[in-house]
Amino acid sequence: MCLAVPMRVKKINKNIAEVELSGISRNIDISLVKGVNVGDYVIVHAGFAIQKLNKKDAKATLRIFSEMRNGT
């Protein structure tokens, strides 16, 4: 099973973005998704952004992940 995670874009340098989730930062390739800006949420899989996600949907998904992790 594969898992893609919503992460917030902190910095962009050409096709590489620094993204963050819960204090963990990663550099990912954003070349597959057009129009990514700092502050956007992207779904990250295997080091690539595969889709932009609006803030409301990103927060809802992250809340579900948190609930799963906490067993609630």
LOVOFI-387392 format. One record per residue: residue number from 1; residue in three letters; chain; x, y negated, z negated of N, C-alpha, C in turn. Coordinates in pm, 1 decimal. Atoms other than C-alpha are relative to their C-alpha. Layout:
[NUM, Ala, A, [X, Y, Z], [X, Y, Z], [X, Y, Z]]
...
END
This chain:
[1, Met, A, [83.8, 117.8, 0.0], [0.0, 0.0, 0.0], [87.9, -123.4, 0.0]]
[2, Cys, A, [-72.4, 126.0, -7.1], [120.9, -348.2, 84.6], [-81.2, -107.2, -69.9]]
[3, Leu, A, [66.4, 109.3, 69.5], [43.9, -660.4, -111.9], [53.9, -131.5, 52.0]]
[4, Ala, A, [-36.7, 135.9, -40.2], [46.9, -1015.7, 19.6], [-47.1, -94.0, -110.7]]
[5, Val, A, [23.9, 84.5, 116.1], [58.0, -1293.3, -240.2], [-9.1, -146.4, 40.5]]
[6, Pro, A, [4.7, 143.5, -25.4], [-54.1, -1658.2, -226.5], [110.3, -70.5, -80.1]]
[7, Met, A, [-104.9, 76.7, 65.9], [235.9, -1892.1, -305.6], [-6.7, -143.9, 48.8]]
[8, Arg, A, [5.2, 142.9, -32.9], [264.5, -2273.3, -310.3], [132.8, -44.5, 59.5]]
[9, Val, A, [-119.3, 49.8, -68.0], [510.2, -2444.0, -75.0], [57.2, -118.8, -77.3]]
[10, Lys, A, [-67.8, 107.4, 72.9], [762.9, -2659.7, -262.9], [87.3, -84.9, 91.0]]
[11, Lys, A, [-91.5, 69.7, -90.3], [1013.2, -2751.6, 11.3], [-2.3, 69.1, 134.7]]
[12, Ile, A, [-9.3, -57.1, -133.9], [1049.2, -2702.7, 385.3], [127.1, -51.1, 67.1]]
[13, Asn, A, [-117.3, 33.8, -79.3], [1368.2, -2695.0, 591.9], [-8.8, 80.0, 129.6]]
[14, Lys, A, [23.0, -62.8, -130.9], [1288.8, -2617.9, 957.0], [-102.5, 112.1, -15.2]]
[15, Asn, A, [94.3, -112.4, 9.9], [1128.6, -2268.9, 955.2], [9.8, 76.1, -131.4]]
[16, Ile, A, [-14.1, -65.0, 130.0], [1225.3, -2183.2, 598.9], [-64.2, -88.8, -106.7]]
[17, Ala, A, [65.4, 72.9, 108.8], [1012.3, -2283.6, 302.2], [37.3, 63.3, -133.1]]
[18, Glu, A, [-11.9, -48.6, 136.5], [1078.1, -2256.8, -66.7], [-140.8, 2.6, -56.9]]
[19, Val, A, [133.5, -16.5, 55.9], [761.2, -2121.0, -226.1], [12.0, 43.5, -144.9]]
[20, Glu, A, [-4.6, -27.9, 142.8], [669.8, -2071.4, -590.5], [-130.4, 61.4, -47.1]]
[21, Leu, A, [114.4, -57.8, 69.0], [437.2, -1861.2, -800.7], [43.5, 35.7, -141.6]]
[22, Ser, A, [-27.0, -30.2, 141.7], [440.3, -1850.6, -1181.3], [146.2, -20.1, -36.5]]
[23, Gly, A, [-138.2, 31.9, 33.0], [785.7, -2007.5, -1199.1], [103.8, 76.0, 79.8]]
[24, Ile, A, [-93.3, -76.7, -83.2], [940.1, -1767.6, -947.1], [0.6, -61.6, 139.5]]
[25, Ser, A, [-14.3, 61.1, -132.4], [1074.7, -1926.6, -627.3], [65.9, 97.2, 96.0]]
[26, Arg, A, [-56.5, -81.8, -107.3], [1156.3, -1756.0, -299.3], [9.6, -86.2, 124.5]]
[27, Asn, A, [-8.4, 60.3, -132.0], [1269.7, -1869.3, 43.7], [-64.3, 95.8, 98.1]]
[28, Ile, A, [72.1, -84.2, -95.8], [1041.1, -1743.4, 318.1], [2.2, -64.6, 138.3]]
[29, Asp, A, [9.6, 47.8, -137.9], [1006.7, -1776.4, 693.6], [-144.4, -42.6, 26.6]]
[30, Ile, A, [134.9, 49.7, -28.3], [709.3, -1991.6, 797.3], [-26.3, -13.3, 150.0]]
[31, Ser, A, [12.6, 18.3, -144.5], [756.0, -1966.6, 1174.1], [-124.9, 65.8, 60.5]]
[32, Leu, A, [120.0, -66.4, -52.0], [448.1, -1743.3, 1215.8], [-127.8, -80.7, -22.4]]
[33, Val, A, [118.1, 77.9, 36.7], [210.2, -2005.9, 1072.8], [22.9, -146.2, 36.8]]
[34, Lys, A, [-12.8, 138.8, -42.9], [156.8, -2347.2, 1228.6], [-55.1, -96.6, -104.4]]
[35, Gly, A, [52.9, 107.6, 82.2], [110.8, -2668.3, 1031.9], [15.5, 16.7, -148.8]]
[36, Val, A, [-23.1, -17.0, 143.8], [252.0, -2563.3, 694.9], [67.9, -125.4, -53.8]]
[37, Asn, A, [-54.7, 119.3, 63.8], [321.1, -2861.4, 467.3], [28.0, 27.1, -146.9]]
[38, Val, A, [-27.5, -8.3, 143.5], [462.5, -2909.6, 118.5], [-131.8, -15.7, -74.6]]
[39, Gly, A, [123.0, 0.7, 78.1], [185.9, -2840.6, -133.3], [-103.2, 99.2, 47.9]]
[40, Asp, A, [91.9, -101.1, -51.3], [4.9, -2591.5, 89.9], [21.9, 133.3, -69.7]]
[41, Tyr, A, [-12.5, -139.2, 42.3], [-63.4, -2236.5, -18.5], [7.8, 86.3, 124.9]]
[42, Val, A, [-12.0, -95.7, -109.4], [45.6, -1956.7, 213.2], [-3.3, 140.2, -58.7]]
[43, Ile, A, [-4.7, -139.9, 40.0], [-2.9, -1582.8, 192.8], [134.4, 54.3, 46.2]]
[44, Val, A, [-135.9, -47.0, -27.2], [342.9, -1424.7, 172.9], [3.5, 151.9, -3.0]]
[45, His, A, [-20.0, -144.7, -8.1], [425.1, -1072.1, 283.0], [136.0, 26.4, 62.1]]
[46, Ala, A, [-131.3, -43.6, -49.4], [772.6, -925.4, 325.3], [87.2, -116.8, 46.3]]
[47, Gly, A, [-86.9, 113.0, -30.4], [940.0, -1267.0, 328.2], [-51.4, -93.7, 107.3]]
[48, Phe, A, [59.3, 84.5, -103.8], [705.3, -1423.8, 584.6], [-133.3, -56.4, -48.0]]
[49, Ala, A, [134.2, 53.7, 16.2], [410.5, -1659.8, 554.5], [-82.8, 58.2, 113.7]]
[50, Ile, A, [82.5, -60.0, -104.6], [130.2, -1484.3, 739.3], [-131.4, -74.6, 20.0]]
[51, Gln, A, [123.9, 76.8, -12.8], [-156.2, -1729.5, 680.2], [2.8, -114.8, -99.4]]
[52, Lys, A, [24.3, 107.2, 96.0], [-237.8, -2066.3, 524.7], [-127.2, 32.4, -75.6]]
[53, Leu, A, [114.9, -26.1, 85.2], [-487.6, -2056.0, 242.2], [-37.5, -129.5, -69.0]]
[54, Asn, A, [36.2, 123.8, 69.1], [-691.1, -2343.3, 100.4], [17.2, 19.5, -150.6]]
[55, Lys, A, [-30.6, -3.9, 143.0], [-630.2, -2431.5, -262.9], [-104.7, 77.2, -79.9]]
[56, Lys, A, [108.0, -68.6, 72.3], [-970.2, -2304.6, -382.5], [12.8, 152.2, 12.7]]
[57, Asp, A, [-13.2, -144.4, -21.6], [-922.3, -1959.9, -227.1], [127.9, 54.5, -62.9]]
[58, Ala, A, [-126.2, -43.2, 61.9], [-560.7, -1940.5, -345.8], [-17.7, 15.7, -150.6]]
[59, Lys, A, [21.8, -6.2, 145.5], [-662.0, -2017.1, -705.4], [-89.7, 118.3, -37.4]]
[60, Ala, A, [89.9, -112.9, 27.8], [-945.7, -1761.1, -690.8], [74.8, 132.6, 10.4]]
[61, Thr, A, [-78.5, -123.0, -17.5], [-709.7, -1491.9, -560.5], [98.3, 18.4, -114.2]]
[62, Leu, A, [-96.1, -8.9, 109.9], [-447.0, -1571.8, -823.4], [-69.2, 33.4, -132.0]]
[63, Arg, A, [76.1, -33.0, 120.8], [-714.4, -1555.8, -1095.5], [-33.3, 150.1, -2.8]]
[64, Ile, A, [28.0, -143.5, -8.6], [-812.9, -1206.8, -974.9], [125.5, 81.0, -31.2]]
[65, Phe, A, [-125.8, -69.4, 29.0], [-447.3, -1096.2, -979.0], [29.4, -3.0, -149.3]]
[66, Ser, A, [-23.7, 13.6, 144.2], [-416.5, -1229.2, -1335.1], [-91.1, 92.1, -79.2]]
[67, Glu, A, [94.4, -87.4, 68.2], [-728.0, -1043.5, -1443.4], [40.0, 146.3, 13.5]]
[68, Met, A, [-45.0, -138.1, -22.2], [-596.0, -720.5, -1291.3], [120.9, 31.1, -87.6]]
[69, Arg, A, [-121.8, -19.3, 79.1], [-261.2, -766.5, -1464.5], [-32.2, 12.3, -147.7]]
[70, Asn, A, [35.9, 2.4, 142.0], [-428.6, -836.1, -1800.6], [-104.8, 104.3, -37.3]]
[71, Gly, A, [96.7, -104.3, 26.3], [-680.7, -554.8, -1764.7], [-137.6, -50.9, -38.0]]
[72, Thr, A, [132.6, 53.7, 34.2], [-984.3, -781.5, -1792.4], [-94.3, 9.7, 115.8]]
END
